[in-house]
Amino acid sequence: MSTAVGQRSGLTWAVNIAVVFLVVAWTLPTLGILVSSFRDKDQLAVSGWWTALTSSERNIVARTAPPDEAVEEDGRWVLQGNVFESGSGRVSAFGVSIQRPGEFAAGESAEMRGGGTATVQENGDYIVTFPEQPEGRRGERLFVTSVEPPKFTTANYETVLFSEGIGQSFVNTLTVTIPATVIPILIAAYAAYALSWMQFPGRALLLATIVGLIVVPLQMALIPLLRLYNEIGVGKSFIGIWLAHTGFGLPLAVYLLRNYIAGLPREIIESARVDGASDFEIFRKIVLPLSFPALASFAIFQFLWVWNDLLVATVFLGNNEEQLVLTGRLRELLGSRGGNWEILSASAFIAIVVPIVVFFTLQRYLVRGLLSGSVKGG
């Protein structure tokens, strides 16, 4: 399609629409988790996060005071109280049987079995009257439809961080992720410089081998590697998982960084050598500062991969409480607290907030580093 100056082609509009769709598709679930993590657990159980700013309707079952607390007034026995034991709400309807829980509007009188009557006001106050002194040990059941204002609380995070073990798992995940991101970057940067600017026999073969290792499934190496670690005494330890993530991440790291470093201007490297700089000085003072976009690109990939990893962490750390990472803790919560959405949403947001911060901090370098490494080579 030919376009005039100042007009956008159909392809441009399609790309823009696709980008907006992807942004919305990724942002909405994150926003939903964030909102849900601050909602009251009772409201979260009956309504979606998109209704968080509106009043929600909830069915509750309340019991009146015990019969022995009935007071005689004008020849009738009366029980009084409020259906909202804690908090507040507004009663829209109530009933005295489970088959018809919303049979009566607030303020109306309902006939009860045994000749008594019950009235529930809009603010939750109830009055139950009996023609004779009631007997028994338990109060009568009242089925109430309550309309409650939006409630937000930080109690979900307090429970997650201090009662559910998420705090310790958060520290464990940081303990795994930071070294497992820094170590392969350091090793890969040295290797990438050597493969780009140093001449030695077998350089091309070594590079081809590294590229080939990218496509090898890591699952093939898990059990043999764990056996080796157990033999040398680093199995089920942080050192073991650091080494595992380093080995699994090195091929891609070397490939990306080598392509970027090989594309640096040759004149800069040769001028430094003429001035008497050693390879280490060239690498430290020239190559590293110029390669920061590529380093940041791989750091994002490696950090997100390690942070969200469950398989490697389970194999090399296990499931003991002292070393359980966030993904493992979330798996445990799904099994034991699968119905507690407030716990799961708060835990999930804690798990994703750090990767979000890392991505938005380094994202300006991501595209620049990837594109430079993909179109240049030496």
Number of C-alpha atoms within 10 A of each C-alpha: 5 8 9 7 6 6 9 11 12 12 10 11 11 11 11 12 12 12 12 11 12 11 11 12 11 10 11 11 11 18 14 16 20 18 20 26 28 22 24 18 19 14 23 21 14 12 14 13 18 11 12 21 12 11 16 20 18 17 16 14 16 16 15 20 19 15 19 14 14 19 15 15 9 7 11 14 19 23 21 18 15 18 25 18 10 7 6 15 20 18 25 20 22 30 26 22 14 11 9 11 18 18 16 18 19 23 19 14 18 18 14 16 10 10 10 18 18 24 23 28 20 18 17 21 16 19 16 22 23 20 14 14 15 19 11 9 10 12 17 17 15 22 22 28 22 24 18 17 16 14 17 17 12 12 17 22 21 14 16 19 18 11 10 16 17 25 18 18 23 22 15 17 23 17 15 23 22 16 19 26 24 16 17 25 23 13 14 24 24 17 19 22 23 18 23 20 17 11 9 9 7 9 14 11 10 12 19 12 12 17 16 12 15 16 10 12 10 15 10 9 12 15 12 11 16 18 13 12 20 15 10 8 11 17 20 20 16 19 16 20 26 23 17 21 24 22 14 18 24 23 21 21 28 25 21 24 31 28 24 29 27 20 17 19 9 11 9 13 17 14 11 16 14 10 8 11 15 12 17 12 13 18 21 12 13 15 20 17 11 14 19 15 24 27 24 22 23 25 23 20 16 26 23 19 16 22 24 19 18 17 14 16 29 18 16 24 21 18 16 11 12 12 22 25 32 29 23 23 22 21 14 14 18 15 10 10 14 13 12 15 20 26 25 22 23 26 27 18 19 20 22 16 12 15 17 12 11 14 19 12 12 14 16 13 19 20 13 14 23 20 12 19 22 13 10 14 14 13
